[in-house]
Amino acid sequence: MEISAHVDTFARDQLPPLEQWPELLLDGNPDVAYPPRVNCAVELVDAQVGRGMGERIALRWREGDARRSMTYSDLMALTNRIARVLTEDMGLQPGNRVLLRGPNNVMMAASWLAAVKAGLVTVPTMPLLRSSELKPIIAKAQIQAVLCDQRLGEELAHCLDPEHPDFCSQIKQVRYFHDAGPESLDTLAAAKPAQYRACDTAVDDVCLVAFTSGTTGKPKGCMHFHRDVLAMCDTFSRHTLQMAASDVVCGTPPLAFTFGLGGLLCFPLRAGASAVLTERLTPEEMLATIQDFGVTMTFTAPTFYRQMAALVGKYDLTTLAKTVSAGEALPDATRQLWKEASGIEMIDGIGGTEMIHVYVSSAGDQVRRGSIGRVVPGYVAQVVDQDFKPVPSGVVGRLAVKGPTGCRYLADERQRVFVQQGWNLPGDTFVMDDDGYLYYQARNDDMIISAGYNIAGPEVEDALLRHEAVAECGVVGHPDPDRGNIVAAYVVLKPGFARDAAMVKLLQEHVKSAIAPYKYPRAVEFVDQLPRTETGKLQRFMLRRKS
């Protein structure tokens, strides 16, 4: 590894031992042949200005009924000013971790870029997370500072309150944006010079810790280098999406998800293209955004494409050329419905937070019906059995993948599970045909993927068990034509509580208030007892059979 620019060495110190890393396919691949010293934020923004693209539009957004935009030169100046606030006003040093909280807007995007420019380790979090979900992330990453949209301040306030059970003593300072106050990030940044000398980071300095929840709900921090951010752009985006400077993109995934960070920020900036940032989108609003901004490429989950398919006739989508689906399995019925409605063949993909982005996908005439696609250039994959032996073509097995990116958990024993024999094991079962096309079968763990969101069943169970009426519960995913899966809860009530619709509503609202609202059980069934083993373990597979 290169000599780190980090003064605070926490991130590098917490990397797994080298022998537990996956094999990284870097040598001999010109796509990922980066210099030893590189700052990915500089490459995404400043380098484009240096190439004479400063007056091109980088970001677009709505402000009321008006359409706004920001050039690459303006974005460079804004990120420089924010970086000065981080280092001069907040006194942060390279390697310090900063939590980012905000919807998909300019200040959230610029804050991420600025923190990376300053050599900080960014920890973006999804806007809907509650304080109880933020607390383990803050503790795990040893967060010292927070940049937060002031509209999301309520849950963060619990983490700052010494009297609250979710208090996080690690946090030393917070700056709010989307705020006109004298100490806000907006106000402080506006007073700064537009020039900044970015941190001279190593290509393998950590710049991003992306948290994902496993089946236990215990957050796993996936550590990514400056090199990894560029690699996701120079593999999937360059070769499969073939994003160009003329593209205008939009979509729904939060910038806190690597799907959104890549598709809605890093990919377009790397190509000199333009991203439309929208804080919240309904299917109608997304179609209107495509129409009004001349969008050429979209990123969202299958559920959204299915909902938009019935509405496309109301909008002018003549600029739209490519539509990218990821976040959950794409049913063929949804692919065909969207193609019939829009005339566009979907670009499906499977990726993961551990790998930073998509590593299996195909586009255009390379699409094969029923298949997600083949490995993205730079990656290799095999399907293996429980003994890690490759299975024959057409046989179901575990997907194993390696490439220029790979899993490095932040101080987590689950590294040994995800990485074995130099391969990444994402936790999916697949079939591969003779031509290398991969056909998704199922998750081989208890994660529920609903409308593109990962939801850990035990986390929902924990929330339900906090209600006074609940004696026992089991939570699984049930297939759903619109969302892929829905969260289904089987609940044993305590004596004296009624099994009625009012109780269903009460439990659903309770979960929404305890954890992120999208995790609530859309189906609740009351049962006399739950299926368990002789040792008392819940048999979730028995609950899944009820679907």
N, C-alpha and C positions, 0 to 999 in steps of 0.2 A: 504494500500500500504506500501511496505517496505521503510525504510529510504533511500533516494536517494543518490547516489555518486556524483550527479551533483553539481558542484559549481555554474554554471550558471543554474538557475532554470526555464529558459524560457519554455522549452518543457513541463515540468510537469505543469507549471502554465497555459499553453494554452490548456491543455486537457479539453474536455467537462465536465460539472458537472457529478458526478457519477450517478445521476438519469437519465441522458441521455445515459448512456452506455448500450450496449446490455448485456443480461445475458451471462456470460462466464461459459461454462461447463468444470470446472477444477477439482472439487472434485470427488474423486472416480475413476479417470482415471489415471492409472499408467503411461501411455504414456507421460503425461504432468505434472508429479509430480516432478517439479524441485526444487532445494534448494532455499532459500530466496536470496542468493547472487550468481549470475552467470553472466559470460560474454560470450555471445554466440560465439564470435570470438575465444576465448580460447577453448571452447568446440569443435569447428569445426576444429581447427588446432592443438594447443598445446596438447590437450587431446589425439589426435590420436598418436602423437609422444610419449606421456607418456604410451600409450598402446603397444609400441614396433613397431609401424607402420611407423616410421620416414623415412625409406628407400623406402617406397612405393611411386609410382609416384602420385602426386596430380594434377598437371597441365601439359598439353601438348599443343604444338602450332607449326605452321610452321614458319620458318625463311628463306625466299627464297625457295629454293628447299629442304632445310634440315628440319628434324623433331627434335624438341627440347622438353625437359621435365624438370620438377622441382619436387623434392621429398617433402614430408611433412616436413621434417627437414629444407630443404632449404626455403620453404614457411614460416615456423615459423620464421626463421632468417630474411627474407626479411620484413615480417610484423612488426617484432620487431624494425628493423632499421627505417622503415617509421614512426612507432609510436613515436620513439625518435625524429625524425625531427619535427613531429607535436607538441610535447610537449616541447622539448628543444630549437629548432631553431625558431619555430613559436609561442611558448608560449601559445598554446591553452589549455584551461582548460576543465574538464569534463562538458558536457552539452552544450558547444559551438557547433554551427552548421557549417558543412563544406559541400560545394557543390562539387560534383564529376562529372567530364566530361571526358568521354573516351569511345572508342569502347571496344569490348570484347577482352581484352588482359591481360597479367599477371599484369601489373602495375595498371590497373583499378581494377582488383580483389583484389590485395594485398593492394591497397589504401583503399578500403572499409573495409577490414578486420582489417587493422592497425588503422583506425579511430575508429572503434568499440572497439578494444582493449584499446584504449586510453580514452574510455568513452565519445567520441564525438557523436553527433547526425548527421548521414549521410543523405545527400539529393542528391541521384544520379539523373542525368538528361540525357535524350536521346541525342545522338550525333548530331542529325539533328536540334535540336531546335535553333531558331534564338534569337538574343538579346532581341527582343520585347517579346518573350515567356519566356525567362529567368528572365526578370525584375520582373514580378509579383511573381514568385517563390522565388526569392532572397528577395523581400520585405516581403512576407508572412512569411517566415521562419527566417527572420532576419539573413541572412547569414553573417558570419564574415570572412570566409576564403574559398579559392577555391583550389582544386587540379585538374589540367586540362592537358590532352594530348596536347602537344604544337601544334599539327596539327589541333586542334579545337580552337585555340586561337583567330581567327578572330572575331567571334561573341562575345566572352567574352570581347575582347578589347573594344567593344562598351559600355559594362556595366562598364568599368573602365575609360571611357573618360568623364570628366566633361562637355565637350561641346556637347556630344551626347544625344539625347532625351532618350536613354535607360540607362543612367548613374545610377549606384547603389552606393550610398554613404556608404551603410552598409559594403561593402567589404573593409577590411583593408589589406589583403595580399593574394598573389597567389603564388603557386609553380607549375611549369610545369614539366610533366614527358614525357618520350620518347624524352629526350633532354639531350645533353652532356654538357650543359653550367655549369659554376661553381656554380650557385645558383639553379640549377635544383633539383627536388626531387630525381632523380637518383643519382646525384653526392653527394648530402648531405647524402643520406641514405647509400651509399657505404662506407662512412667514419665512420659510427656509429657502436658501439658494437652490437653483435647479440643477446644480452640478454635484456629483458625488463620486468618490473613488470606491468602486465596489471591492469587497473583500476578495483577496487572491486565494480562493478556495482550491483545494485539491479535487481532482476529478472524482475521487472516491471519498470525499467528505459527505457526511449525512446532511441532507437539506430538508428531508421530509420524513415524518413518522406518521403513517396513515394507519388509523386504528380500525380494526375489524373485530366483530364478535364471533367467537366460535360457538359450538353447540352448547357450551356451558354458560354463555353470556359473558364470560370473563374476557375483557378486552385484550386483543393481541396487537401490539404495535409493530407495523411493518416498516423497516428502516430502508430508505432509498437514498442513493447518492445523486449528486449533480449529473453524473454519467447516465443514471437510470432515467431521469427526466428527459434527457435528450434522446436516449435510446428508444423510448416508447414513440417519440415523434419520428425517428429515422428508420423505424421498422414498420409497424402497423400503419401509421398515418402515411408515410411516404410510399410504401409498396402496395398496400391493399386499398386504402382510401384514395391514394394519389391526390392528396389535398394540394391545391395550388394557390398562388397569390390572389387569383380571381374569385376564390370561394368566399361565401358568407355563410356562417354556421349558426345554428341555434339548437336548443334542446332543454331537457328537464333535469338531468342529474346534477345534484349539488356539487359545487367546486370542492367540497370536503370529501367527495368520493373520487377516487382516481379516474373513474370513468368520465366524470364531469371535468376534473382538472385537466385531463388530457384533451378530450373532445372539444371542450368549450373555452379553453385558454391556451394550453401549450401547443396543441396541434396547429391551430390557426396562426399563432404568433410565429412558430417555427417556419411556416410556409409563407409568411408575409401576408396572410389572409386576414379576415375580419370576423369577429365574434359578436353576436347579439346576446347580451346578458339580460335575463329576465328573472325577477325574484320569484314569481309564482306563475305557473301556466296551467290553464285548462286546455283540453283538446281544441276548443274553439279559439282560444287565445294563441295557441301555438300555430294554428293554421293562418290566423290573421297576421302573426309575426312573419311567417314565411312569405305571405303575400305583400306585406307592407315594406319589408326590408330586402326583398329580392333574395331570400335565403336559397342557397344551392345544396346544403347538406344539413341533415338533422341527426340528433343523437337522443334516443329515449328508449324506454322499455317496450316490449311487445304489447302490453296492455294499452299504452297510449296510441300506438298505431292502429290497434283494433278499434278504439273509440273514435279516432280521427277518420277512419275509412268511411264511415257513414256520413261524414260531413264535407268531404273534399269537394263535392260539386258546388258548394256555396262560395268557394274561394278560387282565386287565380294562383295556381301553383306552377306556372310555366317555367319559373327559374329553378325549381327543385329538381335536382338530378340524382342525388344519392341519399339514402336513408339508412342509418346505422342502428341496429338493435343489439343490445347487450344488457346484462344485469340479471337475466333469467332466461330459461329455455324458450326459444321461439317456436311455438306450435306451427306446424305446416299450414293449418287452417288460417292462422293469422297472416302468415306470409302470403298466401294466395289471396286472401281477402284484401290485403293492402295492395297487392299487385294489380288486382282487378279494378280497384278503385282509383289508383294513382298512375298505373302503368309502370311503376318502378319496382325492380327486383331488389328485395331487401338485402343489405349486407349484414349478415348475422356474425356474432363473434362470442367467444368465451375467453374471459380473462380473469383477473383476480387482484385483490389488493396486494397479495404477497408478491405477485409478478409485476406489479404496477399497472399493467393494462392488458390489452387483448393479445393473445398468442396463437389462437386458432380462428381463422376466418377466410372467407372467399367472397369475391365481388364479381359483378357482371356476368360474362359468359363462363366464368369459373365456378359459378354456383351449381351445386348438385342437390336436387330435391331431397329433403329429409336430413341433409347433412349440414353441420355448422360450417364445415370447410376443411381446409388443410392448414398445416402450421404456417404461420406468418414467416416470411423470409428472415433468417437469422435464428429461428427456433427449430428444434427437433422434438419429436414425440414418439412414444410407444405405448401400447396397451399391455399391461402385465397382470399376472395372477397374484395370489396372496404370497407366493414365494418369490415374487419379483422376476418371474420368468416371462418373456414375451409370449403372448397368446397368438394363435393363428388368426388370419384375416377372418372377420365375421364372428369372432368369439368375444363375448362381453368380458371386460376386465377393467382394471384401474388405469386411469390416465396418468402417465409420467411424462414430464416435459422439462426441457432445459433450453437456455438461450442466453442472450446478453444480459438479461435481468433474472433475478431469482429471490427466493425467500431468505430474509435475515430478520428474525424476530428480535424485538427489544427484550433481552433478558428473560427468555421464556422457554420452559422445558419442552414445549410443543414443537420447537425447532426440529427435534429428532423424529417427530412424526411426519412433519410436512416434507422434510428433506431426507431422502434415503438413497444411499449409494450414488450420491452426486446428482440425483434427479429430484425435481419438485413433484410432489403428489398433491394436486389440488383438492382431492376428495370427491372426484366425479367418476362415474363409470361410463365407459364408451365402447363402441365397436369401431374398428378401423377396416376399411375395405382395401382391395389390392392396389388402389391408386392413392392411398394415403388420406382419403376423406374420412373424417371422424363424425360419428353419429352418437349424439348424446343419449344416455339412457336414464340416469338419475343421479342425485346426490347420494354419497354413501355415508352420510352422517345425518344428524338431526336438524340441520339448518332448514328453515322454511324460507323459500324465496317467493315473495309475494309482490307483484307489480314492480319488480326491480329492486326491492328492499330485502336485505338479509335480516331475518328475525330468528333469534334463538328461542326455541320453545321453553327451555328451563327458566329463561328470564321472565317470560310471560307468566309461567307457573308461579314464580316467586312473587310477582306483583299480585296475582289473584289470591295467593295465600295470606296476603296482608289484610284481606277483607275479613271482617268478623264473622261473616256467614259461611266462609269456605273452610271445609274440613280437609279435603284432599282435592287435587286436580291434576290432570295430564293435558299437555298441549302438543298438538301435531299439526302438520300441514295437510289440507285436503285439496285435491285438484279442483280448479275453478276455471271455466272457459274464458273469463275476462281477465283475471289477475294471475293466471298460472297456478297459484295456490292461494288458499286463504288460511288464516290462523283459526284452528278449531280447538275449543276447550271442552274437556269432559270434567264436570265438577260434581263432587260429593258435598252436599250442604250439611251443615250442622243441624241438629234437631231444632224445630221451631221456626225454620225459615221456609218460605213458600217457593215451590218450583214453578214460577210463572214468568210471564214476559217482563213484568216490572223488575224482577230479580236479574234477568238477563241484561236489561238496560242498565241497571245499577252496577253490575260487575263490569260491563264494558266501559262505563264512564269512570269507574274506579281505576281501571288499567290505564286509560287515557291520561289520568291525572298523575299516575305514578311513574310511568315511563313514556317514551316517545309515542304520540297518539297513533301513528300508523301501525304499531305493534298490537293493537287491541284485538281480541278474538271476535271475528265477524260471525262465527257460529259458536253457540254455547249449548251444550246438552247436559242435562242433569242425570246422573247415574247413581245407583245404589252403592257400587264399589268399583274400584279400578283394577284392571288386570295386573297382577304382580307375580314375580317369581317366588320361589320358596324362601329366598333370602330377603324378600321385600322390595326388590327392584321393579320399577314400573316398566311394563312391557308396552312400549310405544307402538311397536309393530302391530299389536292387537288393536290399538285405537285407530291406526291407519286403515285397517281392514274395514272399519265402519263407514269409510267414505263411499 
